[in-house]
Amino acid sequence: MTATALRRRVGPLLADGGQSVTLAATGVAALAVAAQYVATLLVNAPGRTALPVESDALAVGATAVVALAAVALAVTETDATAGIGLLFVGVFGLLSLLDGAAALPAAVAAVAGTATVAVASGRDLDALSAPATALLLAGLSVGLASGVGGWTGLRPIASTVALVGIAALPAFAASDWRSRSTPDWTALLGGLLAFAAVVAVGRAVPFLTGAVTLTGSGVVGTSLPVVALAVAGAVTAASAAARTGRWTLLAGVALVALAGVPASLPRALPFALGVAALTREEGRR
């Protein structure tokens, strides 16, 4: 069954609840990725915290949830082009779990599928969200090239580009700020405090900070200020989304931020789904 045929058969069954499916799928995927993120930190903490479930099993489970979420978004997507792009991300993501030989095709599908969604939403992206989307797509592409593609020399560049893209996440929430006479100072203050906290902790305990960013987010060869900017951007965007009740936006921010540097498929799939969710949300605004 082709991707288009699948959308035609399943889409009408879920079309009426498209918004609810989108929120549920992205929300569940974000929770799965958050659980995997915390488990990774716990397993790699001093003393190796014991977990009731193997960390590898959690990684496979989180990846499967994200891939299924992409398929769910695909079959409820009203734009056929965006739907096909999401199907590529989800279906090839599931195939990569079944056969390691599908890793490279899945990496190509993740980039191509996410780019397809971004292009389909391009006419609705504004002067702030369009460059942010381009940065995130660049981070996804270079990240997978450095990991799955085997070009390991690109890893520091991939880390920097991905983190700069995460730092630009507030661009997707800024559309709400324009309708106000003043910016969302609470969200901005949260971001500034997060930046200061990361810099302070990074200077006080550089080894611990490096270990957390490496194991939790896959960051390699990037300076502390760039890491702090990424955290500040994620906190600012998440705060703005929560304060305005844009829960799909919040889920998209969480997916991208918690995925970290998308140099492997378990990181790239939630990163890709997050970017797709952000651009779709911007298009429906």
N, C-alpha and C positions, 0 to 999 in steps of 0.2 A: 504494500500500500504506500503510495507516494505521500509526501508531506501535505500536498494540497488536498488529496483525497481524504486524509485523516481530519484535516480542519473542516472539510465540508460535512463529514459524518458526525463528528463530535461537537463541533462548534455550536450548532443550533440548540443542542441539549443544555448548554451552559451559558448561552448568550445573555439570557435574561438576568443571570446573576454574575455577570462579568466583573463588576466592581467588587462584589463580595469575594469572588474567587481570587481576584488579584490581591486584595488585602490579606486574605487567608494564606494564599500560597507564599507571598513574599514574607509575611510575618512568621510562618512556620519555618521557612528556610533560614531567616535571620536568627531565630531561636536555636536552630540546629547548629549553625555556624558559631554562634556565641558559646554554646555548650562545648563544641570542639575546641574553640579557642581557650576556654578556661581549663579544659582537660589537658591540653598541650602544656600549658604553664604549670599545672599541678604535677604532671608526670616528670617534667624537667626541673622541678624545684629541688633544692638540696634535701636529701633524704628520700627522694623519689616517692611521692605520695601514692599510696596504693588506691586503685580505682576498681570498682566492681566489674567494669567492662574494659577490655583491652582498648588502648588508644587507637590502634590501627582499625579496629572494628568501628569505633566512633567516627573516624575519618571517612571510612567507606559509607557508613550510614548517613553522615552529613552530606557527602557528595551526592548520594542517591536522592536525598530529600531535595537538594537544590536542583538537580536535573529534572526531577518530577515536577517541581514548581515551575520550571521553565516551560515544560510541556503544557501544564495547566494554563499558564499565561498565553501560550501560543494558540490554544484551541478557543480561547475566549476573546482573542484580539480581533477587533473589527477591521483593522488594516491588514490585508492579506500579506503584504510584503513583510511587515513587522512580525506577523505570525509565523511565517516561514523561517525568518531569522531566529526566532525563539525556539522553534522546533529543532533547528540544527544544533543549537546550544544544548538543549535537553536530551535529544535522542543520542547524539554522539557522546555526550557526557555519560549516559547510561551504558553505551557500548564500551567505553573505556574501562568501566568497572568489570565488564565480563571478559574482556580480552586486552591484554597489555599492548598488543600490536595496534590497537585503535587509538593509542595515546596521541600520536602525531596528527592523524585525521581529526581527532577531537579538539586538539589545540587550534588547528586551522579553522574548524567549524565554530569554535568559541569566538575567535576574532572576527571571522566573516559574518557570523550570525549577529553578534552585537553591533558590528558596523552597519549591518542591514537595518536593524531596529533604529539606530541613530539617524541613518539617512532618511528612513521613513518618517521620523519625527522631526527632521531637520527644519522643515518649514515653520514649525511651532517653537523652535528654540530661539531665545533672544540673544542679545549681544553679550550676556554674561554666561548663560548656560551652554552656548555653542562652543566657546573655547574650552570650557571646563570638560565638556564631553570629549573634545579632541584630545585633551591631555590624558583623560582616563583611558581612551582607546589606545593611545600611544603607550601608556604604561602596561596595558594588557598585552599588546603586540610584542614589545621589547621584553617583557617579563617571560612570556612563553618561549620566545626565541632564545633567551638565556638559559632556560631550564629544559623544557621538553625539546627544543630545537638543538640543544647542545652547545650553543655559543656562550660558554660560561664567562668569557671576558666581558660580556654585556651586563653581568649581574649588578655591579654598582650603579651603572646608568639606569638599569631597569628599576632598581630600588628608588633612586632619586626621582625619576619621572613618575612612578606610581605614587610616591608620597606627595609630590607637588600636585598631582591630580586629586588626591584625597584632601589636600589643603584647600583646593578650589571648590569643594562640595557646597559651601554656603551660597554659591551662585545659583543653585537650584532652589534655595529657599528665599533668595533675595526678592523674587517676584512679589512676595507678600509684603515686603517692606516698602515697596514703592507706593502702595496705597495709603501709607501713613505719613504724617508730617515729619516724623523722626524715625531713625533706624530702630531696630529691636536691640536696645542697649543691654538688656538682660542676656540675650544670646551672645552678643559681642563681648560682654564682660566675662561670661563663662569661657569663651574661647581664649581671651587674654590670660585669665587665671590658669587655664590648662597649659598654655604655652609657658608661662612662668614656672609652673610646677614641674613640667618635664625638664626644662633647662636646669632648674635647681637640683632636682633629683639626679639628673645626668651628670652634673658636675660633682655632686657629693659622692655618688656611688656609680662611677662609670662602668665598672665591670658588670654589675647587676643590671643596669639599664641596657647595656649591649646584649646581655644574655636574654633579657625579656623581649627586646625588639627582634632578635634573631630567631628565637624559638617561637614566639607568638605571632610575629608578622613577617618573618623571612627577610628582614632588612639586612643588607650586606653593603659595607663601604659607603655609607651615607652619613653626613655630619649631623650632630645633635640638633642644630637649629632647624634643619629640614624635617627631622622627626617631630620636633616640637610644633612646627607649622602644621604638619599633617594632623596631629592630635587636636590642635586648636581648631582647624577647619572642621574636623568631624564633630567635635563638641558643639561648635557654633551652629552647624547645620542641624544636628540632632535636637538641640535646644529649640531652635526656631521651628522645626517641624512639630515637636511635641507641644509647644505653646500655641500653635495654630491648628492643632488637630489633624495634621496631614500625615496619617499613619503609614501610608504606602511610601511616602517620601522618607519617613523615619526608618522603615525597613530597608529601603534602598541604601540609605546612608550607612546603616549598620552592616549590611552585606559587604559593601565596598571597604569600609574601614576595618572590619574584623578579618576580612580575607587577607589583607596585607599586600605584600608584593606577589603578584600572580605569576610566579615562576614555575609552578606545578599545577596540575589540573585540579587537585583539591582546593587550591587557592584561586585558580583562574575562573572556575565555574561560578562560585558565589560573587566574585568580582564582576564577571560578565553579567550575571543576573541583576546585580545591583545597578550597574550602568544602564541596563535595559529598563529597569523599573524607574529609574530617575528620569530618563528621557521620555518614557511613556507618560509618567505623571506630569511632566512639564507640558507635554503635548495636550493633555486633557484639562489643563488648568483653565 
